Amino acid sequence: MDIKNKRIPDDEFARLRQEVLTQWPTGKDVDLQEAVDYHKAMEEDRIFSKKLLAAKAEGKTLVQPRAGVPVISEHIKLMEHLQDAGEADLLPTTIDSYTRQNRYEEAENGIKESVRLSRAMLNGFPAVNHGVSGCRQVIESVHTPLQVRHGTPDARLLTEITYAGGFTSYEGGGISYNLPYCKNIPMERTIRDWQYVDRLTGLYEEMGVSINREPYGPLTGTLVPPCISHAAAIIEALLAAEQGVKNITVGYGQCGNLVQDVAAIRTLQELTDEYLAKYGYTDVDVTTVLHQWMGGFPADEAKAFGVISTGSLIAAFSKATKVIVKSPHEAVGIPTMEANAQGLRCTKQVVNMMADQTFQDARLPQEEEIIRQETRCIVDKCFELGQGDIAVGVCRAVEAGVLDIPFAPCRYNAGLMLPCRDNNGAVRILNPGNLPLTQELKDFHAGKIDERAKAENRKASFQMVIDDVYSIGKGRLVGRPRY
């Protein structure tokens, strides 16, 4: 597949749109000009980008949950509860797994079964099946901005329908919705399909409607070193900006060490701005999101609130623009709307208490500099592999293991890099694989892990990785052998 980081020409995009909109009958209801007019008539408090930029200017952290159910009336009830009882600043609409795999007929059956049995038979909202009018029913039911959250490799039709339906923010990207989610889809294909999403976003922007785009920050969500998620976010931001996107939220998944996590959010904003400016995208507004702990949760709800509170603290101290909130039911499955609202209120309490406080630590400058150096090593090597074209470069980088996401299911991901925690709980790199780090950086990681090995009286090994994956579910951050 011939791919390059160039804006899709108008005539080619028009041809692609005709194909995409015929993938399911609801596509025929998409009328671009009518959709733009609908967005322009929308009240400001429903527009995601405006709320994010206001929060950034005020140094405020907004709270947002994950949530979605298959039947429109029940989804509206859920959104209203999270808005009112949960005090959410921003709302999601999480899409079901069938829609994520473009299996719309099965999603249709899931809606029918959900209605028949009076319970959710899908794990999200099948927006393609509900179409433009169904999406607008949801949008008009609340006064809070709504974002589409999903995990779809080919999200083109979903984007068309949800944008026309009035959603003002859209998550995902060609890296972050491939490697952590898929097994057999080539990088070139998802990069190309997500260029379509970004070009559509750019087209709305050119017609006077700003839609926020958010690369999925946590990736696989477990022990992902900041440099890996930063590199993916920056590359997806560059790809989006080339297609005309002007409002981007880059994300990071909480790793658990306070200093490292604060350093990560701060450098994520800085490095994304740096690379966008370096490559000529000087008119893009960048905000940040912290995802609360994405790994295993304790089953005990009181302990789960402890994990949620630590993520809230990190979001507040790092001044992330928003935080994606977990619920006390994470260990047992999809949360009830009441539990979801509890997670939101818990987070909001902590964020509000910390709003007027700043976090300073003598270790912060070093941690920030390590993340800067590592991230630049990876992103710059991607540009080198692509001979200046980041779309080509990232595909080659994944193949070579230059960008290597831990625990990713995709067979195109090298899977050579292994992370584990150091003696203070920061995520370090046990085996760099083919990451293009300098010898100085490799020595830094090896030294940090060796400190832990000596403290635990054991050799640095894969067993540390296993212990760390399960540690928080057992009540600790570092997977010590004695716990």
C-alpha positions in Angstrom: 0.0 0.0 0.0 1.4 3.4 -1.1 1.3 5.6 2.0 2.7 9.0 2.8 2.1 11.9 5.2 0.4 14.1 2.8 -3.1 15.6 2.9 -5.5 13.5 1.0 -6.5 15.4 -2.2 -10.0 16.6 -2.4 -11.1 14.6 -5.4 -9.7 11.4 -3.9 -11.3 12.1 -0.6 -14.7 12.7 -2.2 -14.4 9.3 -4.0 -13.5 7.6 -0.8 -16.4 9.2 1.0 -18.9 7.8 -1.5 -17.5 4.3 -0.8 -17.5 4.6 2.9 -21.0 6.0 3.2 -22.4 2.9 1.5 -21.0 0.4 4.0 -24.3 0.5 6.1 -27.7 2.0 5.2 -27.4 4.8 7.8 -24.5 6.3 5.8 -27.1 7.7 3.4 -28.3 10.1 6.0 -25.0 11.9 6.2 -25.1 15.4 4.6 -21.9 17.3 5.2 -23.3 20.8 4.9 -26.3 20.0 7.0 -24.0 18.5 9.6 -21.8 21.6 9.7 -24.9 23.8 10.1 -26.1 21.6 13.0 -22.7 22.0 14.7 -22.7 25.7 14.2 -26.1 26.0 15.9 -24.9 24.0 18.9 -24.6 25.8 22.3 -21.1 26.4 23.4 -21.3 24.3 26.5 -21.7 21.2 24.3 -18.5 21.8 22.3 -15.6 19.7 23.5 -12.7 21.9 22.1 -14.0 25.0 23.7 -14.3 23.4 27.1 -10.8 21.9 26.9 -9.2 25.2 25.9 -11.0 27.1 28.7 -9.8 24.5 31.2 -6.2 24.7 30.0 -6.2 28.5 30.2 -7.5 28.3 33.8 -5.2 25.4 34.8 -8.2 23.3 35.6 -8.5 19.5 35.3 -11.8 18.2 33.9 -13.2 14.8 34.7 -14.6 12.3 32.2 -15.8 8.7 32.5 -16.0 5.8 30.0 -19.6 4.5 29.4 -21.9 3.2 26.8 -25.0 0.9 26.4 -26.8 -0.3 23.3 -30.3 1.1 23.5 -30.7 4.9 22.9 -33.1 5.5 25.8 -30.9 3.6 28.3 -27.8 5.4 27.0 -29.4 8.7 27.5 -30.4 7.7 31.0 -26.7 6.7 31.6 -25.4 10.0 30.2 -27.8 12.1 32.3 -26.8 10.2 35.5 -23.1 10.7 34.8 -23.7 14.3 34.1 -25.9 15.0 37.1 -25.1 12.5 39.8 -21.5 12.0 38.6 -20.8 15.7 38.1 -18.9 14.8 34.9 -17.3 17.8 33.0 -17.1 15.8 29.8 -19.1 12.7 28.7 -18.2 9.7 26.6 -20.0 7.4 24.3 -18.1 4.1 24.3 -18.8 2.1 21.2 -19.6 -1.7 21.2 -17.1 -4.4 20.0 -19.1 -5.4 17.0 -19.1 -1.9 15.6 -15.4 -1.6 16.3 -14.9 -4.6 14.0 -17.3 -3.2 11.4 -19.8 -6.0 12.0 -22.9 -3.9 11.8 -25.4 -6.7 11.2 -24.3 -8.4 14.5 -24.6 -5.0 16.2 -28.1 -4.7 14.9 -29.0 -8.1 16.3 -27.5 -7.0 19.7 -29.8 -4.0 19.8 -32.8 -6.1 19.1 -31.8 -8.6 21.8 -31.1 -5.8 24.3 -34.6 -4.5 23.7 -36.2 -8.0 23.9 -34.4 -9.0 27.1 -34.4 -5.5 28.7 -30.7 -5.7 29.4 -27.6 -4.7 27.6 -26.4 -7.4 25.2 -23.7 -5.3 23.7 -20.7 -3.7 25.6 -21.3 -0.2 24.2 -23.3 2.1 21.9 -23.7 1.0 18.3 -23.6 4.4 16.8 -23.5 3.3 13.1 -26.7 1.3 13.5 -28.5 4.2 15.4 -27.4 6.6 12.7 -27.3 10.4 12.6 -30.7 10.8 14.2 -30.0 8.4 17.0 -26.7 10.2 17.8 -28.5 13.5 17.9 -31.0 12.2 20.4 -28.1 11.5 22.7 -26.3 14.8 22.0 -29.5 16.8 22.7 -30.3 15.0 25.9 -27.4 16.6 27.9 -25.7 19.9 28.1 -22.2 18.4 28.5 -19.8 17.8 25.5 -19.7 14.2 24.2 -16.8 12.3 22.9 -16.7 9.0 20.9 -14.5 6.4 22.5 -14.0 3.1 20.8 -11.0 1.0 19.6 -11.8 0.7 15.9 -9.1 0.0 13.3 -11.3 1.2 10.4 -13.4 3.9 12.0 -14.3 5.8 8.8 -18.0 5.2 8.7 -18.3 5.6 12.5 -16.6 9.0 12.2 -18.9 10.1 9.4 -22.1 9.2 11.3 -21.0 10.5 14.8 -19.7 13.8 13.4 -22.9 14.3 11.5 -24.7 13.2 14.7 -23.2 16.1 16.7 -20.3 14.6 18.6 -17.5 17.2 19.0 -14.6 14.9 20.0 -13.2 11.6 18.7 -10.6 9.3 20.1 -8.1 7.0 18.4 -5.4 6.8 15.7 -3.7 4.5 13.3 -1.1 3.3 15.9 -3.1 3.4 19.1 -6.1 1.7 17.6 -4.1 -1.0 15.9 -1.2 -2.4 17.9 -3.0 -2.6 21.3 -6.3 -3.9 19.8 -5.7 -6.0 16.7 -3.9 -9.1 15.7 -3.6 -9.2 11.9 -4.1 -5.7 10.5 -1.0 -4.1 8.8 0.1 -0.7 10.1 -0.1 0.8 6.6 -3.8 0.1 6.5 -4.7 1.7 9.8 -2.6 4.7 9.1 -4.3 5.2 5.8 -7.8 4.6 7.3 -7.1 7.1 10.1 -5.8 9.7 7.6 -9.4 9.6 6.3 -10.7 10.3 9.9 -8.3 13.2 10.3 -9.0 14.6 6.8 -12.8 14.5 7.6 -12.0 16.3 10.9 -9.9 18.8 8.9 -12.7 19.3 6.4 -15.1 20.2 9.2 -12.5 22.6 10.6 -12.2 24.3 7.2 -16.0 24.7 7.2 -15.9 26.4 10.6 -16.4 23.5 13.0 -13.6 22.5 15.4 -13.7 18.9 16.4 -11.3 17.6 19.0 -9.1 14.6 18.2 -7.5 12.4 20.9 -4.9 9.7 20.2 -5.4 6.8 22.6 -2.7 7.4 25.2 -2.4 4.3 27.4 -1.9 1.8 24.5 -1.9 -1.6 26.1 -2.3 0.1 29.5 0.2 -2.0 31.5 3.7 -0.9 32.3 4.1 1.3 29.2 7.2 3.5 29.6 6.4 7.2 29.0 8.7 7.4 25.9 6.7 4.7 24.1 3.2 6.3 24.6 4.7 9.8 24.1 6.2 8.8 20.7 2.9 7.2 19.5 0.9 10.3 20.6 3.3 12.7 19.0 3.3 10.8 15.7 -0.5 10.5 15.7 -0.7 14.3 16.4 1.6 15.0 13.4 -0.4 12.7 11.1 -3.6 14.5 12.2 -2.2 18.0 11.8 -1.2 17.2 8.2 -4.8 16.4 7.4 -6.0 19.7 8.9 -6.8 18.9 12.5 -6.4 21.9 14.8 -7.4 20.7 18.2 -5.6 17.6 19.6 -5.5 16.0 23.1 -2.5 13.8 23.7 -2.8 11.2 26.5 -0.8 9.1 28.9 -1.8 6.2 31.1 -0.9 6.4 34.8 2.0 4.2 35.7 1.9 4.8 39.4 5.1 6.6 40.4 4.1 10.1 41.3 7.2 11.8 40.1 7.4 9.9 36.8 3.7 10.4 36.1 3.8 14.2 36.7 7.0 14.4 34.6 5.3 12.4 31.9 2.2 14.7 31.5 4.3 17.8 31.6 6.8 16.6 29.0 4.0 15.2 26.8 2.5 18.7 26.4 6.0 20.2 25.8 7.2 17.6 23.3 4.0 17.5 21.3 4.2 21.3 20.9 7.9 21.0 20.0 7.4 18.5 17.2 4.3 20.2 15.8 6.2 23.5 15.6 9.3 21.8 14.2 7.4 20.4 11.3 5.4 23.6 10.6 2.1 22.9 12.4 2.1 26.1 14.4 -1.7 26.7 14.6 -2.7 23.5 16.5 -4.0 23.7 20.0 -2.7 20.9 22.2 -4.2 19.7 25.5 -3.4 16.7 27.7 -5.3 13.8 29.3 -4.3 11.4 32.1 -5.9 8.0 32.1 -6.3 6.6 35.5 -4.7 3.2 36.2 -5.4 0.8 33.3 -4.1 -2.4 34.8 -5.5 -4.9 37.2 -7.7 -3.4 40.0 -8.3 -4.7 43.5 -11.8 -6.4 43.8 -12.4 -4.7 47.1 -14.2 -1.4 46.4 -12.6 0.6 49.2 -9.2 -0.4 47.9 -10.3 0.4 44.3 -11.2 4.0 45.5 -7.6 4.2 46.7 -6.3 3.4 43.2 -8.7 6.0 41.7 -7.6 8.6 44.2 -3.9 8.2 43.3 -4.7 8.8 39.7 -6.8 11.8 40.6 -3.8 13.2 42.6 -1.5 12.8 39.6 -3.9 14.5 37.2 -4.2 17.4 39.6 -0.5 17.8 40.3 0.5 17.5 36.6 -2.2 20.0 35.6 -3.5 17.5 33.0 -6.4 19.2 31.0 -8.6 16.2 31.8 -8.6 12.9 33.5 -10.3 9.7 32.3 -11.9 8.2 35.4 -12.1 4.5 36.6 -14.8 3.0 38.7 -14.7 0.8 41.8 -16.1 -2.1 39.7 -13.0 -2.4 37.4 -12.0 -5.8 38.8 -15.4 -7.4 38.2 -16.6 -6.0 34.8 -18.7 -3.2 33.3 -19.6 -0.8 36.1 -23.1 0.2 37.0 -24.0 3.8 36.4 -24.0 4.4 40.1 -20.5 3.0 40.5 -19.3 5.0 37.5 -20.7 8.1 39.1 -18.9 7.3 42.4 -15.6 7.1 40.6 -16.3 10.5 39.1 -17.2 12.2 42.4 -14.2 10.6 44.1 -11.9 12.0 41.4 -13.6 15.4 41.4 -13.1 15.7 45.2 -9.4 15.1 44.9 -8.9 17.3 41.9 -10.8 20.2 43.5 -8.8 19.8 46.8 -5.5 19.9 44.9 -6.5 22.7 42.4 -4.6 25.4 44.2 -1.5 23.4 45.0 1.6 22.8 43.0 3.9 19.8 43.0 7.7 20.2 43.2 10.2 17.5 43.7 14.0 17.5 43.3 13.8 14.4 41.2 11.4 16.0 38.6 14.0 17.7 36.4 16.0 14.5 35.9 12.9 12.4 35.2 11.6 15.0 32.7 15.0 15.1 30.9 15.1 11.3 30.7 11.6 11.2 29.1 12.6 14.0 26.6 15.8 12.2 25.5 14.1 8.8 25.1 11.1 10.2 23.2 13.3 12.2 20.8 15.4 9.1 20.1 12.3 7.2 19.0 10.5 9.9 17.1 13.6 11.1 15.3 14.5 7.5 14.3 11.0 7.1 12.9 11.6 10.2 10.7 15.0 8.8 9.7 13.5 5.5 8.7 10.8 7.3 6.6 13.4 9.5 5.0 11.5 12.5 6.4 8.0 11.1 6.0 6.5 10.1 9.4 3.7 7.9 8.0 6.3 5.8 6.2 8.7 6.0 9.1 6.3 4.8 11.8 5.3 1.7 9.7 9.0 0.8 9.2 9.7 1.6 12.9 7.0 -0.9 14.1 8.4 -3.5 11.8 11.9 -2.9 13.0 11.0 -2.7 16.7 12.0 0.9 16.9 8.5 1.6 18.2 7.7 -1.4 20.3 4.6 -1.6 22.5 4.8 -4.0 25.5 2.2 -6.8 25.6 0.6 -5.8 22.3 -1.4 -8.5 20.6 -0.6 -7.4 17.0 1.7 -9.7 15.2 3.3 -6.8 13.4 4.6 -5.5 16.8 8.1 -6.7 17.6 7.4 -7.5 21.2 11.0 -7.5 22.2 11.0 -4.6 24.6 10.2 -5.5 28.2 9.4 -3.1 31.0 9.5 -3.5 34.8 9.6 -1.2 37.8 12.6 0.2 39.6 13.0 0.2 43.3 10.8 3.4 43.6 8.1 2.0 41.3 8.9 4.0 38.2 8.6 2.1 35.0 11.9 1.3 33.4 13.1 -0.8 30.5 14.4 -4.2 31.4 15.1 -5.3 27.8 15.3 -2.4 25.2 14.9 -4.7 22.3 15.5 -2.6 19.2 14.5 0.8 20.8 17.0 3.4 19.4 18.1 4.6 22.8 21.6 5.9 23.5 24.0 3.7 25.5 23.7 6.3 28.3 20.0 5.8 28.5 20.3 2.0 28.4 22.8 2.2 31.2 20.4 4.4 33.2 17.6 1.9 33.0 19.9 -1.1 33.7 21.3 0.8 36.8 17.8 1.6 38.1 16.6 -2.0 37.7 19.8 -3.4 39.3 19.1 -1.2 42.4 15.8 -3.0 42.8 17.3 -6.4 42.2 19.9 -5.8 45.0 17.2 -4.6 47.3 15.1 -7.7 46.7 18.1 -10.0 46.8 17.3 -11.5 43.4 18.5 -11.2 39.8 16.8 -8.8 37.3 14.6 -11.1 35.3 11.2 -11.6 33.5 9.8 -12.7 36.9 9.9 -9.0 37.9 7.7 -8.1 34.9 5.2 -10.8 36.0 5.2 -9.6 39.6 4.7 -6.0 38.5 1.7 -6.8 36.2 -0.2 -8.2 39.2 1.1 -6.0 42.0 -1.6 -3.3 42.2 -4.4 -5.9 42.3 -2.6 -7.3 45.3 -2.3 -3.9 47.0 1.2 -2.8 46.1 2.9 -0.8 43.3 6.1 -2.8 43.0 5.9 -6.5 42.7 8.1 -7.5 45.6 8.6 -11.3 46.0 7.8 -11.0 49.7 4.2 -9.7 49.2 
